[in-house]
Amino acid sequence: MSSTSRIPEQFVGVTAVSKANVYFDGNVVSHAIIFPDGSKKTLGLIYPGKYHFNTEAPERMQIVAGNCEVILDGQSGSRSYSPGDAFEVSGKSGFTIEVAKDLCEYICSFLA
């Protein structure tokens, strides 16, 4: 599922978690922010490479900067995403994301 939407420039009134989530030897790093209603997002960046993530709950990944190719688990073809694009991943599933060059920045929203 792809959709284009406005990229938020900032989140006001949130709690930022200072400890980073570090994956793949530091090639993917994110920080969690928690909203007053208890919902959570992570803000992160991905260095060039190819990485697979599993999901517990449904997620929405919005690309803030850079470009990537994504293959959702169970699908054979990849799709390209650019700033402003987003894709959703079902819970108890996963996806492979590949960044060819530069950095890819994202906002991950947990939907459940």
NUPAKOL-178029 format. One line per 4 residues: number of its first residue (from 1); their letters; for each residue x, y, z of N, C-alpha, C, O. Coordinates in steps of 0.2 Angstrom, whole numbers. Each point is the difference from the previous one (the first is absolute). Layout:
% residues N
NUM) a) X,Y,Z,X,Y,Z,X,Y,Z,X,Y,Z | ...
This chain:
% residues 112
1) msst) 4,-6,0,-4,6,0,4,6,0,5,1,4 | -5,3,-9,4,7,0,-5,6,0,-5,0,-3 | 7,5,7,-4,6,0,5,5,1,5,0,3 | -7,6,-6,5,6,0,-4,5,5,-6,1,0
5) srip) 10,1,5,-3,5,5,5,5,2,6,-1,-1 | -8,6,4,4,5,3,5,-3,5,-2,-3,5 | 8,5,-5,5,-2,5,0,5,6,1,6,-1 | -2,-9,7,0,5,6,7,3,1,5,-4,-1
9) eqfv) -5,10,2,7,3,1,2,-1,8,6,0,1 | -11,0,3,1,-1,7,-6,-3,4,-5,0,-3 | 7,-3,9,-6,-2,4,1,3,6,5,0,4 | -11,4,-2,0,4,6,-3,-4,6,-5,-4,-1
13) gvta) 8,5,7,-4,-3,6,1,-7,1,-4,-4,2 | 10,1,-5,2,-7,1,5,-1,5,4,4,2 | -3,-10,0,6,-3,4,5,-3,-5,-2,-5,-3 | 8,7,3,5,-3,-4,4,-5,4,2,2,6
17) vska) -1,-8,-8,4,-5,4,7,1,-3,2,-1,-6 | 2,2,11,7,2,-2,4,-6,-2,5,0,-4 | -6,-6,6,3,-7,-2,-2,-1,-7,-6,-1,-1 | 11,0,-4,-2,-2,-6,-1,-7,-1,2,-4,4
21) nvyf) -6,2,-9,-1,-7,-3,5,-1,-5,0,4,-5 | 5,-8,6,5,-1,-5,0,-7,-3,0,-5,4 | 0,5,-11,-1,-7,-3,6,0,-5,2,4,-2 | -1,-11,0,5,-1,-6,6,4,1,2,3,-4
25) dgnv) 1,-4,10,7,3,1,0,7,0,5,3,-3 | -10,0,4,-1,8,0,-2,2,-7,0,7,-1 | -2,-11,-4,-2,2,-6,-7,3,0,-2,3,-5 | -2,-5,10,-7,3,1,0,2,7,1,-4,4
29) vsha) -3,10,-3,0,3,6,-7,4,1,-1,4,-5 | -2,-4,10,-7,3,1,0,3,8,3,-3,4 | -7,8,-3,-2,2,7,-8,0,0,-3,2,-5 | 1,-4,11,-7,0,1,-3,6,2,4,4,4
33) iifp) -10,-2,-6,-3,6,3,-7,-3,3,-3,-4,-4 | 1,7,9,-7,-3,3,-4,6,1,2,5,3 | -8,-5,-6,-5,5,0,-4,0,7,0,-5,3 | -3,10,-1,-4,0,6,-5,-5,1,-2,-2,5
37) dgsk) -1,0,-11,-5,-6,0,3,-7,1,-4,-5,0 | 11,5,0,3,-6,1,2,-4,-7,4,-4,0 | -6,7,-5,2,-2,-7,8,1,-1,2,5,3 | 1,-9,-7,7,1,-1,2,0,-8,-4,-3,-4
41) ktlg) 9,6,3,3,0,-7,8,0,1,2,1,6 | 1,-3,-11,7,0,0,2,4,-6,-3,0,-5 | 9,4,7,3,4,-6,7,-3,-1,4,0,5 | -3,-1,-11,7,-4,-1,3,1,-7,-3,4,-4
45) liyp) 9,-7,4,3,1,-7,3,-7,-1,2,-4,4 | -1,3,-11,3,-6,-2,6,1,-5,-1,4,-5 | 6,-7,7,6,1,-5,-1,-5,-6,-3,-5,1 | 7,6,-6,0,-4,-6,1,-8,2,4,-1,4
49) gkyh) -8,-3,-7,0,-7,2,-7,-3,-1,-5,4,-2 | 4,-10,3,-6,-4,0,-1,-3,6,4,-4,3 | -10,5,0,-2,-2,7,-7,-3,0,-5,2,-3 | 4,-7,7,-7,-3,1,-2,1,7,4,-1,5
53) fnte) -10,4,-4,-3,1,6,-7,-4,1,-4,-1,-5 | 3,-2,11,-6,-3,2,-4,5,4,2,4,3 | -9,-5,-4,-4,4,4,-5,-4,5,-2,-5,-2 | 1,8,7,-4,-3,5,-7,3,-1,-5,-3,-1
57) aper) 4,10,1,-6,4,-1,0,3,-7,6,0,-3 | -11,1,0,0,4,-6,4,6,0,-1,4,5 | 4,-2,-10,4,6,-1,-1,4,-6,-2,-3,-5 | 3,10,5,0,4,-6,7,3,0,2,4,5
61) mqiv) 1,-5,-10,7,3,-1,-1,6,-5,-2,-1,-6 | 4,7,8,0,6,-4,7,2,-2,4,1,5 | -3,0,-11,7,2,-2,1,8,0,-4,3,-3 | 9,-1,7,1,7,1,5,3,-4,-1,5,-3
65) agnc) 6,-9,1,6,2,-4,3,-6,-3,0,-5,3 | 3,6,-9,3,-6,-3,-5,-5,-4,-6,2,0 | 9,-7,-2,-4,-5,-4,1,-7,2,6,-1,3 | -11,-3,-4,1,-7,2,-4,-5,-5,-5,3,-3
69) evil) 7,-9,3,-4,-5,-3,-3,-5,6,4,-2,4 | -10,0,-5,-3,-4,6,-4,-6,-3,-3,1,-5 | 4,-7,8,-3,-6,-2,-4,-2,7,3,-2,5 | -10,2,-6,-4,-2,6,1,-8,0,0,-3,-5
73) dgqs) 0,0,11,0,-7,0,-6,-3,-3,-6,3,0 | 7,-8,-4,-5,-3,-4,-1,3,-7,-4,-3,-4 | 7,8,3,0,3,-7,7,-1,-4,5,-1,3 | -6,0,-9,6,-1,-4,4,6,-3,6,0,0
77) gsrs) -10,5,-1,4,6,-3,1,5,5,-4,1,5 | 9,4,-7,1,5,5,-3,7,-3,-2,0,-6 | 1,4,10,-3,7,-1,5,5,2,3,0,5 | -3,6,-9,4,5,2,-3,5,4,-6,2,-1
81) yspg) 9,1,6,-3,6,4,5,5,1,6,0,0 | -9,6,-1,3,7,1,-3,4,5,-5,-2,3 | 8,8,-1,-2,4,5,-8,2,-1,-2,1,-6 | -2,-2,11,-7,1,0,-4,-7,-1,-6,0,1
85) dafe) 10,-5,-4,-4,-6,-1,0,-4,7,4,1,4 | -9,-6,-4,-1,-4,6,-2,-7,-2,-3,-1,-5 | 4,-4,9,-2,-6,-1,-2,-3,7,3,2,5 | -8,-7,-5,-2,-3,6,2,-8,0,0,-3,-5
89) vsgk) 1,1,11,2,-7,1,-4,-3,5,-1,3,5 | -2,-9,-7,-4,-3,5,3,-2,6,7,-1,0 | -10,0,6,3,-3,6,2,-7,-1,-3,-4,-5 | 7,1,8,3,-7,0,2,-1,-7,-1,-6,-3
93) sgft) 4,10,0,3,0,-7,7,3,-1,3,-1,5 | -2,4,-10,7,3,-1,1,3,-7,-4,0,-4 | 10,3,4,2,3,-7,7,0,0,4,0,5 | -1,0,-12,7,2,-1,0,6,-3,-4,2,-5
97) ieva) 9,2,7,1,7,-2,7,1,-3,5,-2,4 | -4,5,-9,7,1,-3,1,7,-2,-5,3,-3 | 10,0,5,2,6,-1,7,0,-4,5,-3,2 | -6,6,-8,6,-1,-5,6,5,2,5,-2,-1
101) kdlc) -7,8,2,5,5,2,-3,5,4,-6,1,1 | 11,3,2,-2,5,5,-4,-3,6,1,-6,2 | -5,10,1,-4,-2,6,-7,0,-2,-2,4,-4 | -2,-8,8,-7,0,-1,-3,2,7,2,-4,5
105) eyic) -5,9,-4,-3,2,6,-8,-2,0,-3,1,-5 | 1,-3,11,-7,-2,0,-4,2,7,4,1,5 | -10,-2,-5,-5,1,6,-3,-7,0,-4,-2,-5 | 4,-2,10,-4,-6,1,-5,1,5,1,2,5
109) sfla) -7,-3,-7,-6,1,4,-3,-7,2,-1,-4,-5 | 0,2,11,-3,-6,2,-7,1,0,-3,4,4 | -1,-9,-8,-7,1,-1,-4,-3,5,-6,1,-1 | 8,-5,5,-4,-4,4,2,1,8,-4,-3,4
